[in-house]
């Protein structure tokens, strides 16, 4: 039976812990775990903890953590994904897969052709939702460190702030990724559902970005980060054969 693994949004250490209400409800009421069941917890610090449930009630769950060990190593390639803001499931998919593929940082980008605009309370709700998408992806794929999910930014603001050894904007007419030397840090700019305009691509180039293509076909906005991160991790990161 696969060992259940959960993220706890609080510092962990060896010994007994009462779990936060949300995790307690999920473990006790949804998964129906019982006293004596083994669990594995992580807090985003890079450490993992093995323990045993010692109390499972309707409103509270307690665990005794008995072993700590280093979690899965992060990729040596630091990737910052600037992902064009898109609707609902497309954005969720991009964040989920970018997390699974080792992105260190993700920033939703607001550009001219974005069909989504988030403000105030709605933006806060989406940020919380995206963070939970990333948490669930980490629980599934084994990452011990959460990627940083930044608030949505206007394209011009992000271009002025981004720092990376290699900066790439995806474009169907450009050089392939493997034409670049191995970087230690990488920034990807991927357009929304309607793509980036020619003026925005030129703006990115003016900010030090190189145009790069992923092949002969035009990919959807939610597909592009999966392919881009996979190729980058295979060339320069931790997916090498």
N, C-alpha and C positions, 0 to 999 in steps of 0.2 A: 504493500500500500504506500502511495506517495506521501511523503511527510508534508503536512500543511505548513505554509510559510507566509508570514504576515508582516507588513510594515506597521510600526508603532511610532506615532509622531511625538515622541518624547525620548529623552536619553535613557538607554538601557544599561544594566550592569548585572552581575551575577547576584542571585538572591531572589526574593519574592517580589512580585509586582502585581498590582491590580490594573487590569487593562482598561483603556478608555472605553466609554459606553458604546461607541459605534462598533469597535472591534469585538467587544464582549457580546453584543447582540448577534453579530455575524457568526462568531465562533459557536456560541451556545444555542442560539435559536434557529439560525439558518443552516449551518453545517451540522448541528446537533452533536458536537464533540462532548465527550464525557471526561470525568475525573480520571487521570491516569494516561490520557492520550498525550502523545509527544507532539510538540510544535517547534517550529523554528521561527525566530523573530529577528528583525533588523530595524535599525533606527535611522538609516541613511548616512551613518558615520563611516561605513566601510566594514564594520564589525557585524558578525552574525552570532546568534545565541541559540543554543539548544536547551529545551526545557520540557517540563511536564505540567499539565493542567492539574492544579490541586483543589480548585473550587470552581464549579460551573453552576451558577444560579440564573434566575430569570433576568436579573438586572446587573449582575456582576460576575466577572471571571477573574480568577487569580492563577498566576503561573509561577513556577519556581524555575529560574534559569540556572543551569548547572554547568554549562560549558560555553566558552567564548572562543571564537576563532576568526581569522581574517576572511573576509568575503571575497567574492570574485573580483579580480583585478580589473580596473578600468582600462580602456583602450589607450595606448600611448599617443594616439592621434586625438587631439582636442578638437571637436567639431562643434561649431556654432551654426545652427540652422536658422536662417531667416525665411520663414514660410509664409507665403501670401495667404492672407486671411480668407477662408472659404466657409461654406455653409456646413452646419451640423456635423454629420457623420464623416464628411471628407476631412475636416480639420481634426476630428478625433482620431481618424485612421492615421493621418500624417504624424501626429504626436505619439500615438501608440507605437508605430513602427520605427520612428526615429529613436524612441527610447530603447526599444529592443535592439536596435542596431548601434547603440553606443553613443548617440549624440550627447554632448556634455551640456549644451545650452540650446534652448529653442525660443525664438522670438516671433510671434505672429506679426506680419508686416501688412500695413494698410497702404495700398497703392491705388492708382487711378481706376483700375478696372475691378476693384473689390466690390462685391455685391453685398457685403456685410459691414455694418458700422455698429460698434459697441461703445456705449457710454455709461458711466456711473455705475448704478446698481447692476445693470445687465452685464457690464464688463467684469465686475467683481464675481458674479455667479459663474461666468464662463471661465474665469481664471481658476476658481475653486474646482470646477468640473474638469478642466484640462489637467490640473495637478493630480486629481484622482485617477484620470486616465493613465498618467505617467506612473503613479504608484502601482496600479494594477498590472501595468506592463512589467515593472520591476519585479513584482511578486512572482509573475509568471516566468520571466526569462532568467532570473537569478542574479540580476544586478543588485549590488549592495549600496549603491550611491544613486540618489535621484538626480535626474537632469534638472537644471534650473529652467523654469518656465517663466519668461519675462512677460510683463504686460504688453499688449499690442502697441506698436510704435509706427508712426508715419515713416515711409521709406526714406525720405531725406534725412530725418533724425537718426535713424539706424545707420545709414551709410556714413554719417559723420562720426559716429561713436564706435563702430565695430573695429576691433583690432584682431588681426590674425596674420600669420606668416604668408598664407596663400588665400586669396579671396576669389571666389568663382561665382559668376552669374550664369545660370543655365540658359542656353540659347541654341536653337536647332542648327544655326549656321556658325560653327566655331570649331576650334581645335578640340580633340578628345582629351579626357582627363589625364590619361597616361603620358601626355606630352609634357607634363609639369614635373619638376623635381620633387622629391619627397619632402613634405613640410612636417613641422611638429604641431602646428595649429592650422585649422582650415575653417573658412566661413563659406557657406553656401547661400545663395540668394535664389529662391524659387518663387515664381509668380503665382497669382491666384488663378481661379478658373478661367478668366479671360486672358491670362498671360500678362507679361509686362509689356508696356509700350516701347517702341523704339527709343523714345526720349528717355524713358526710365533705364533702359539698358545702357544708353550712352551716359546717363548720370552715374550709374554704378561703375562704369569704366573710368569715369573721371575721378571716382573715389578709390581707385586702385584695384578694381575687380577685373578679372580676365573672363571673357566669354568662354564657355565650355559646353560641349554637347555630350549626350549619353548614348548616341546611336542615331540611326536613320529615321526613327519614328518619333512623332510628337506625343509625349506622355501627359496624362492627366496630372493635375496639380497634386493629388494625393498619391499618385504612383511615382512621381519624380523623386521625392525624398527617399523612397525605399531603394530605388535603383542607384541614386547618387551616393547614398551612404554605404550601400553594399560595395559598390565599385571602389570608393575611397578607402573603406576598411580593408578591402582585399589588396589594394595597391600599397597602402601606407600604414594600415592599422593592425587589428588583431584577427582578421579573417583570412590571413595568409595560410596557404596550404603547407 
